[in-house]
């Protein structure tokens, strides 16, 4: 899928936190949308149409917003040295007596799902991804 300037403008109009093109340059938003297109490439998402009810569009925009929010921790992609190299994952700790162990992810979530649970955008994407995986199954 080609990410055009009209798709970037549409994304900014829906995800208003990314409307400032100084903080969020077009090239950075375009890259996030390419990542989002790859994540929503399965047939369960359908085709992209720039309409509010379009399922793939909704998934792409939530994923791109999450990707931007977690990649640029100060919420300003204008400074390209601002990218965090660290994986931001939730922490889980278990203690038994005087022994304790700490995990970077919970035992109940895969690493990718844990990363998506860090923002509301990611949680909304997870909700849509579950729906994209539903459907008729051949037995």
C-alpha positions as CSV (number, residue, x, y, z in Angstrom):
1,X,0.0,0.0,0.0
2,X,1.3,3.5,-0.9
3,X,1.1,5.9,2.1
4,X,0.1,9.2,0.4
5,X,0.0,12.7,1.8
6,X,-3.8,12.5,2.0
7,X,-3.5,9.4,4.2
8,X,-1.0,11.2,6.5
9,X,-3.4,14.2,6.7
10,X,-6.3,11.8,7.4
11,X,-4.3,10.2,10.2
12,X,-3.5,13.6,11.7
13,X,-7.2,14.5,11.6
14,X,-8.3,11.3,13.4
15,X,-5.4,11.0,15.9
16,X,-5.2,14.6,17.0
17,X,-2.3,14.1,19.3
18,X,-0.2,13.8,16.1
19,X,-1.5,16.9,14.3
20,X,1.6,19.1,14.9
21,X,3.8,18.4,11.9
22,X,6.8,20.1,13.6
23,X,6.7,17.5,16.4
24,X,5.6,14.7,14.1
25,X,7.2,15.2,10.7
26,X,5.5,13.6,7.7
27,X,8.4,11.2,7.1
28,X,8.1,9.8,10.6
29,X,4.3,9.5,10.4
30,X,4.6,7.9,7.0
31,X,7.1,5.3,8.5
32,X,4.6,4.5,11.3
33,X,1.8,4.1,8.8
34,X,3.9,1.6,6.8
35,X,4.6,-0.4,10.0
36,X,0.8,-0.3,10.6
37,X,0.0,-1.4,7.1
38,X,2.3,-4.4,7.6
39,X,0.6,-5.3,10.9
40,X,-2.9,-5.1,9.3
41,X,-2.0,-7.0,6.2
42,X,-4.1,-10.2,6.8
43,X,-7.4,-10.8,5.0
44,X,-9.3,-10.4,8.3
45,X,-8.6,-6.6,8.1
46,X,-10.0,-6.1,4.6
47,X,-8.9,-3.4,2.2
48,X,-8.1,0.2,3.1
49,X,-10.5,2.9,2.4
50,X,-10.2,6.4,3.9
51,X,-13.6,6.3,5.5
52,X,-14.3,6.5,9.3
53,X,-15.9,3.1,9.5
54,X,-13.2,1.2,7.5
55,X,-11.8,-1.6,9.7
56,X,-8.3,-1.6,8.3
57,X,-8.0,2.2,8.5
58,X,-9.0,2.1,12.2
59,X,-6.5,-0.7,12.9
60,X,-3.7,1.1,11.0
61,X,-4.3,4.5,12.7
62,X,-4.4,2.9,16.2
63,X,-1.2,0.9,15.5
64,X,0.6,3.9,14.1
65,X,-0.4,6.1,17.0
66,X,0.9,3.5,19.4
67,X,4.1,3.0,17.5
68,X,4.8,6.8,17.5
69,X,3.9,7.1,21.2
70,X,6.2,4.3,22.3
71,X,9.1,5.1,20.0
72,X,9.3,8.8,20.7
73,X,9.1,8.9,24.5
74,X,9.1,12.7,24.8
75,X,6.3,12.9,22.3
76,X,8.4,14.9,19.8
77,X,9.8,13.1,16.7
78,X,11.2,16.4,15.4
79,X,14.4,15.5,17.3
80,X,15.5,12.3,15.8
81,X,18.0,11.6,18.6
82,X,14.9,11.2,20.8
83,X,14.3,7.5,19.9
84,X,14.4,5.1,22.8
85,X,16.4,2.0,22.1
86,X,14.9,0.2,25.2
87,X,12.0,-2.1,25.1
88,X,9.3,-0.7,27.4
89,X,7.6,-3.8,28.8
90,X,5.5,-4.3,31.9
91,X,7.1,-5.8,34.9
92,X,5.8,-8.8,36.9
93,X,7.2,-9.9,40.2
94,X,6.7,-13.1,42.2
95,X,7.8,-13.8,45.7
96,X,7.8,-17.0,47.7
97,X,9.2,-16.6,51.2
98,X,12.4,-14.7,51.0
99,X,12.9,-15.5,47.3
100,X,11.7,-13.2,44.6
101,X,12.0,-13.1,40.9
102,X,11.1,-10.2,38.5
103,X,9.9,-10.6,34.9
104,X,9.9,-8.0,32.2
105,X,6.6,-9.4,30.9
106,X,3.7,-11.1,32.5
107,X,3.3,-14.9,32.2
108,X,-0.1,-14.3,30.6
109,X,0.9,-12.1,27.7
110,X,3.3,-12.5,24.7
111,X,5.9,-9.8,24.4
112,X,4.2,-8.1,21.4
113,X,0.9,-8.0,23.2
114,X,2.5,-6.6,26.3
115,X,4.1,-3.8,24.3
116,X,0.7,-3.0,22.8
117,X,-0.9,-2.8,26.2
118,X,1.3,0.3,27.1
119,X,-1.0,2.8,25.5
120,X,-4.7,3.2,24.9
121,X,-3.9,3.2,21.2
122,X,-2.3,-0.2,21.5
123,X,-5.2,-1.6,23.6
124,X,-7.7,-0.4,21.0
125,X,-5.5,-2.1,18.3
126,X,-5.5,-5.4,20.3
127,X,-9.3,-5.2,20.5
128,X,-9.6,-4.8,16.7
129,X,-6.9,-7.5,16.0
130,X,-9.0,-10.0,18.0
131,X,-12.0,-9.1,15.8
132,X,-9.9,-9.4,12.6
133,X,-8.9,-12.9,13.7
134,X,-12.6,-14.0,14.1
135,X,-14.6,-15.3,11.2
136,X,-15.6,-18.5,9.6
137,X,-13.2,-21.4,10.0
138,X,-13.2,-24.4,7.7
139,X,-13.2,-27.7,9.5
